[in-house]
Amino acid sequence: MPLVRILLLLVAGYALYRLTRHLLTPASPKPKPATRREPPPGRHAQLVRCARCDTLIPPEAAIMRDETVYCSEKCHNA
């Protein structure tokens, strides 16, 4: 019987310790959920679309033929 009392006192002491420690520690901020990174504003305005395959490419890499934009000679000749 004394062993049961000692075990109950140990369990009650541990529970009291955990409860006080939980109440005294500051709450940690919740992490923000992961979100997709949005491109910077105006980023799409810097790209041009190929008239043949609809690929977005930077204007300096584009091939202009008769006011039409192509991504490569292969698309232009197709």
C-alpha positions as CSV (number, residue, x, y, z in Angstrom):
1,M,0.0,0.0,0.0
2,P,2.8,2.5,0.7
3,L,4.3,1.9,-2.7
4,V,0.9,2.8,-4.4
5,R,0.8,6.1,-2.4
6,I,4.3,7.0,-3.4
7,L,3.6,6.3,-7.1
8,L,0.4,8.4,-6.9
9,L,2.3,11.3,-5.2
10,L,5.0,11.1,-7.9
11,V,2.4,11.1,-10.7
12,A,0.5,14.0,-9.1
13,G,3.7,15.9,-8.6
14,Y,4.8,15.4,-12.2
15,A,1.3,16.5,-13.4
16,L,1.5,19.6,-11.2
17,Y,5.0,20.4,-12.5
18,R,3.9,20.1,-16.2
19,L,0.8,22.2,-15.5
20,T,2.7,25.1,-13.9
21,R,5.4,24.9,-16.6
22,H,2.8,25.1,-19.3
23,L,1.0,28.0,-17.7
24,L,4.2,30.0,-17.1
25,T,5.8,29.6,-20.5
26,P,4.8,32.3,-23.1
27,A,2.7,31.0,-26.1
28,S,4.8,30.7,-29.2
29,P,3.4,32.3,-32.3
30,K,1.8,30.0,-34.8
31,P,3.7,29.5,-38.0
32,K,2.2,30.9,-41.1
33,P,0.9,28.4,-43.6
34,A,3.1,27.9,-46.7
35,T,1.9,30.0,-49.6
36,R,3.1,30.2,-53.2
37,R,5.3,33.2,-53.9
38,E,3.7,35.6,-56.3
39,P,5.9,37.2,-59.0
40,P,6.7,40.9,-58.5
41,P,4.1,43.3,-59.9
42,G,4.8,44.0,-63.6
43,R,6.8,40.8,-64.1
44,H,4.4,39.5,-66.8
45,A,4.6,42.8,-68.6
46,Q,8.3,42.1,-69.2
47,L,7.7,38.9,-71.1
48,V,6.3,38.4,-74.7
49,R,4.5,35.5,-76.1
50,C,5.5,33.5,-79.1
51,A,2.9,33.6,-81.8
52,R,3.4,29.9,-82.7
53,C,3.9,28.0,-79.4
54,D,2.6,30.5,-76.8
55,T,5.9,30.3,-74.9
56,L,6.7,33.4,-72.7
57,I,10.1,34.7,-73.3
58,P,12.0,37.9,-72.5
59,P,11.8,40.6,-75.2
60,E,15.6,40.6,-75.8
61,A,15.5,36.9,-76.7
62,A,12.5,37.2,-79.1
63,I,12.7,37.2,-82.8
64,M,10.5,39.9,-84.4
65,R,9.3,39.3,-88.0
66,D,6.6,41.6,-89.5
67,E,5.3,42.7,-86.0
68,T,5.0,39.1,-84.9
69,V,7.0,37.7,-82.0
70,Y,8.7,34.2,-82.2
71,C,10.7,32.4,-79.6
72,S,13.1,30.8,-82.1
73,E,13.8,30.3,-85.8
74,K,12.2,26.9,-85.6
75,C,8.8,28.5,-84.6
76,H,9.3,31.2,-87.3
77,N,9.9,28.7,-90.1
78,A,7.2,26.2,-89.0
